[in-house]
Amino acid sequence: MGQVPALLLVKRQAIILAGLALLSACNRQQPAPAATDATQAAKAQGPAVDPHGFDAFYVWPGVRPAADLTAHTLYLLDGEVRRRPGPARFTRLRAGLPRLPDAQLWLVVRIDRLDLSPRTWAVIVADMERWQAAGNHLAGLQIDFDAATQGLDRYGAFLADARSHLPRPWRLSITGLMDWSANGDPAALARLKPVIDEVVVQTYQGRTTIPGYDAYFRKMAHFPLPFRVALAEGGAWTPPPDLAREPQFKGYVVFLMPKQIRR
């Protein structure tokens, strides 16, 4: 790549993150949690994750990404469906609609119930269409749900229904637990393959890397689904020796922290 195109690419990437920074000013910041012994113990597992070495990020409302990050792929929390009385309802969490044409966007919907109706899905899809109409390159939808390892069959049925409501060519991504690799039913995991396009495996709880993550990744050799690994900015991480050689491993996503709680 020549010098001028390279400079233009860097400028475009800076504009992407600057746009998100401006948008985040409209969203409410979360209070900073106090440091705990568990946090310090997790940091002892490896060096802190520096987002400057990565190009895919989770960006939640209220988070201002550093302008010098290289962002090729962004997972943006767009809304949620919470467990509350009455029918499932989608609630948007972003105050604005940025135009980020030079990044691949995944819209994330956080859910804690699985009884979404066709009407709820129609609202979610309509919101995705708004993002795309604004000039964004929308890869698809990510469902953020803590599916228990022993409940993968039920979750699989929910995901099949989700896929039926999601227009092509949009893709379907999900978050997943490290425990799926150790204790998940291989048949239940294999049944997800024609339904989803990727799993993003979460290695942290709250803001802290889960201790013993290397033991889980030693069992990923026969994981049947394409997967990325999500890391917490500032959390401890030493790449497991065999991870990069796993055929289904597609890279990392860094969860960016609000500035006031980065450690």
URNOR-V774078 format. One record per residue. N is the residue number from 1. PHI is phi in radians with two decimals (999 if undefined). OMEGA is omega as a letter, one per 20 degrees, with the letter a starting at -180 (NA if undefined). NEAR is the number of other C-alpha atoms within 12 Angstrom. Layout:
n->(N	N)
phi->(PHI	PHI)
omega->(OMEGA	OMEGA)
near->(NEAR	NEAR)
//
This chain:
n->(1	2	3	4	5	6	7	8	9	10	11	12	13	14	15	16	17	18	19	20	21	22	23	24	25	26	27	28	29	30	31	32	33	34	35	36	37	38	39	40	41	42	43	44	45	46	47	48	49	50	51	52	53	54	55	56	57	58	59	60	61	62	63	64	65	66	67	68	69	70	71	72	73	74	75	76	77	78	79	80	81	82	83	84	85	86	87	88	89	90	91	92	93	94	95	96	97	98	99	100	101	102	103	104	105	106	107	108	109	110	111	112	113	114	115	116	117	118	119	120	121	122	123	124	125	126	127	128	129	130	131	132	133	134	135	136	137	138	139	140	141	142	143	144	145	146	147	148	149	150	151	152	153	154	155	156	157	158	159	160	161	162	163	164	165	166	167	168	169	170	171	172	173	174	175	176	177	178	179	180	181	182	183	184	185	186	187	188	189	190	191	192	193	194	195	196	197	198	199	200	201	202	203	204	205	206	207	208	209	210	211	212	213	214	215	216	217	218	219	220	221	222	223	224	225	226	227	228	229	230	231	232	233	234	235	236	237	238	239	240	241	242	243	244	245	246	247	248	249	250	251	252	253	254	255	256	257	258	259	260	261	262	263)
phi->(999	-1.26	-1.13	-1.15	-1.01	-1.10	-1.13	-1.11	-1.11	-1.06	-1.11	-1.09	-1.13	-1.14	-1.12	-0.96	-1.28	-1.13	-1.09	-1.16	-1.09	-1.14	-1.10	-1.13	-1.12	-1.50	-1.88	-1.32	-1.35	-1.59	-1.16	-1.39	-1.31	-1.32	-1.15	-2.22	-1.07	-1.09	-1.07	-1.14	-1.13	-1.14	-1.11	-1.22	-1.36	2.95	-1.15	-1.24	-1.26	-1.80	-1.09	-1.16	-1.61	-2.33	-2.35	-2.26	-2.47	-1.52	-2.23	-1.57	-0.97	1.61	-1.73	-1.83	-1.15	-1.10	-1.17	-1.65	-1.33	-1.66	-1.94	-1.69	-2.35	-2.21	-1.85	-1.90	-1.18	-1.79	-2.99	-2.63	-2.20	-1.72	-1.41	-2.64	-1.01	1.68	-1.10	-1.10	-2.38	-1.48	-2.08	-1.26	-1.98	-1.88	-1.41	-2.36	-2.33	-1.27	-1.83	-2.25	-1.25	-1.73	-2.17	-1.46	-1.88	-1.97	-1.54	-1.78	-2.05	-1.57	-2.26	-2.34	-2.61	-2.04	-1.81	-1.22	-1.55	-0.95	-1.15	-1.10	-1.09	-1.10	-1.17	-1.10	-1.11	-1.08	-1.19	-1.08	-1.11	-1.11	-1.09	-1.20	-1.14	-1.36	1.73	-1.60	-1.58	-1.63	-1.31	2.83	-2.00	-1.95	-1.72	-1.77	-2.55	-1.49	-1.38	-1.09	-1.00	-1.40	-1.99	-1.17	-1.12	-1.11	-1.13	-1.06	-1.13	-1.08	-1.16	-1.08	-1.16	-1.02	-1.06	-1.19	-1.62	-1.65	-1.12	-1.31	-1.64	-1.04	-1.75	-2.10	-2.04	-2.38	-1.52	-2.50	-1.65	-1.07	-1.11	-1.01	-1.23	-1.55	-2.21	-1.27	-1.20	-0.97	-1.18	-1.14	-1.15	-1.11	-1.21	-1.38	-1.02	-1.36	-1.75	-1.94	-1.80	-2.89	-2.05	-1.85	-1.41	-1.49	-1.86	-2.34	-2.22	1.18	-1.94	-2.09	-1.12	-1.26	-1.06	1.36	-1.07	-1.09	-1.14	-1.15	-1.26	-1.17	-1.80	-1.55	-0.99	-1.98	-1.11	-1.51	-2.09	-1.03	-2.47	-1.93	-2.04	-1.62	-2.05	-1.54	-0.97	1.46	-1.36	-1.36	-2.80	-2.11	-1.00	-0.99	-0.97	-1.69	-1.05	-1.11	-1.60	-1.19	-1.11	-1.60	-1.32	-2.01	2.09	-2.01	-2.28	-1.76	-1.44	-1.35	-1.70	-0.99	-0.96	-1.31	-2.05	-1.20	-2.04)
omega->(a	a	a	r	a	r	r	r	r	r	r	r	r	r	r	a	r	r	r	r	r	r	a	r	r	a	a	r	r	r	a	r	r	r	a	r	r	r	a	r	r	a	a	a	a	r	a	r	r	a	a	r	a	a	r	a	r	r	r	r	a	a	r	r	r	a	a	r	r	a	r	a	a	r	a	r	a	a	a	r	a	r	r	a	r	a	r	a	r	r	r	a	a	a	a	a	a	r	a	a	a	r	r	a	r	r	a	r	a	a	r	r	a	a	a	a	r	r	r	r	r	r	r	a	r	r	r	r	r	r	a	a	r	r	a	r	a	r	a	a	r	r	r	a	r	a	r	a	a	a	a	r	r	r	r	r	r	a	r	r	r	a	a	r	a	a	r	j	r	a	a	r	r	r	a	r	r	a	r	a	a	a	r	r	a	a	r	r	a	r	r	a	r	a	a	a	r	r	r	a	a	a	a	r	a	a	a	r	a	r	r	a	a	r	r	a	r	a	a	a	a	r	a	a	r	a	r	r	r	r	r	r	a	r	a	r	r	a	r	a	a	a	a	a	r	a	a	a	a	r	a	r	a	r	a	a	r	a	a	r	r	a	NA)
near->(8	8	9	10	11	12	13	15	21	21	20	25	31	25	27	35	39	26	27	39	29	25	28	30	21	20	23	17	18	16	12	15	16	16	17	14	11	21	27	23	18	30	29	21	24	23	20	27	33	26	32	21	19	27	26	36	45	43	37	35	33	31	35	33	40	27	22	22	31	29	39	29	33	42	40	47	36	39	30	32	33	24	19	14	10	12	17	24	29	32	22	26	26	30	20	23	28	31	27	33	27	27	32	30	37	38	44	41	40	32	30	22	27	30	27	27	21	20	16	27	32	20	25	36	31	19	30	36	24	21	30	25	17	17	19	26	27	36	32	38	44	40	42	36	32	26	31	21	24	21	20	28	22	21	32	29	21	28	35	21	22	34	31	21	27	32	21	14	14	27	30	37	36	43	38	35	34	37	29	36	32	23	21	27	23	23	18	26	33	22	21	33	26	20	29	37	29	33	40	42	41	37	40	34	22	23	34	38	37	33	25	23	34	26	21	26	33	23	23	36	24	25	35	29	34	32	37	35	39	41	40	40	39	31	38	32	32	24	25	22	14	19	28	20	17	23	18	24	27	22	28	34	39	43	41	41	35	31	20	16	22	26	26)
//
